[in-house]
Amino acid sequence: MRKDSSPKKSTIYTEQLETFHRAADLIDMHPRVRLELEEPDFEHIFYVSLDLRDRLVPLDDEEAGPFKDLPASSMKAGVALEPLANGDFVLHRRALLDADITVREGVIRIPKRGLFKMVKGEPRKFKAYRIQHNQVRGPYKGGIRFHKDVSLDLFKTLAAEMTWKTAIADIPFGGAKGGIRIDPQAYSREEMEHLTLRYMYKLKNLMGPFLDIPAPDVNTNGAIMAIMMRQFTDGQRTPHAFRGVVTGKDVRIGGSEGRLKATGQGVVYCIEEWARDREFSLRGARVLVQGFGNVGSAAAEILYGMGAKIVAVNDANGTIHSDEGLDVDALVQYVHQNPDNLKKTVLGFPGAAAISKADFWKVDADIAIPAALGGEIDGNVAETLRVKLVVEGANGPTTPDGERVLAGRKIDLIPDIIANAGGVTVSYYEWLQNQRMEHWTEQEVNTRLERAIKSNYAIIRDVSRDRPTKTPAHDSRPYCIGKEVDMRTAAMVLALKRIEAHYLLEGFSQ
Ligand code: NAD
């Protein structure tokens, strides 16, 4: 049993540790192993700085008064005058080439956009993190998040989750997470590139295909991974030998087929298993999706292709609803293939009604897929949900309170550490292909992914119901603990038994 010497303040990290200690108690975990896993191996906190470009910032109505008569300037929009998602423009000097401009007291009028004041660029620094939680099963592995609300506590939580997730997926990796505290909507593509280069530069000695392997997470993608790979391999005589330093790369530069949709695909494989157990048909099933980024849009697209109805989608900028079901293919085009949709939001999608976020959670449906940020389904939201199943596409979307309410209302829950493990599983396939200099087809990738997710899901379900079973596809006998537990605890039992085996069999260095 855990002994607490002093009462600790409750944080998302300590909340997550409750599940860890519950499962550790159930398997009577070796006390030294518990200590090893309770805190990360390393917490790297550092700063990255950047020279900002000059900007054009919109004038508010009060400031605009004296400039009403200012003639419009003509400048090349696009690359030279780069629009940012927060409404500013980055003013590249080349915008002045061939321009015909009128500036008064640093104010300029851009046709069809209005009045802007020029703001000189300045250096700025940002707090950055890389938390390396555990590497007993293999190299540290975990995503890079660029977001204004990140913290040490959050990254510790997410890094630990990666340790559990890689064990559940049964891939030879450990757990890590990191990123930069920044609102990317306020910075240009070039500024984000420079920041990414600085971030990797500072971490160069701590990263590597056999040491620590980043991947995309919120607000990062294959383009950011390419920049990180370039920085890491820069100066190497055999750069190709280090391609596995990041995963989630574009397929043309060593990424895996199927990686882009892998997390959403894994979510759907879990839903299929749940539906098979419940004898529930997914054709016509009504689905709520929160977050229409990588995970949410891929899960929605695949379910839509299987005949399910996506009835409402909520993202950071709004919510859309259609009782007959949204045209998901058109929605993906609208959000992801549309250069004018700078915020990549579902808001304004034709053929759907805008509703409030509070009403989103009340929409009558069968399945809810939170695929945005953590802490979204709290006790209040869990009270209003009208679904049979919550599948955690995001990391930590359900609070402990929310989970208690869901359990009380007999709403099933598939926890994040199995539901969204598809991404890291295909990241491992990408890493394997990089090591072997191979390129697998999407079908090969998905066949392996389906087998991996469904067999590990079946083990967790058996642990949860205490039904030790061996089939040609899975063997849950070594993991069942002689009593029934909820799915999240069952998933943690599986993770901890796999991790603990390394310490027990290999021993500790003294
Ligand atoms: P993304 O940046 O591609 O998309 C995030 C989506 O969430 C966007 O649609 C955004 O508008 C929405 N969002 C942000 N804040 C919101 C808010 N307050 N309310 C409602 N919506 C909001 O990110 P992603 O890669 O799809 O990741 C989503 C979640 O899935 C994260 O929790 C991430 O950690 C987790 N995850 C991602 C992967 C992966 O492979 N990308 C793998 C495992 C887990």
Residues whose N, C-alpha, C, O or C-beta is under 5 A from the ligand:
A	BS01	NAD	P216 D217 V218 N219 T263 G291 F292 G293 N294 V295 G296 N314 D315 A316 N317 K344 A371 A372 L373 G393 A394 N395 N420 G423
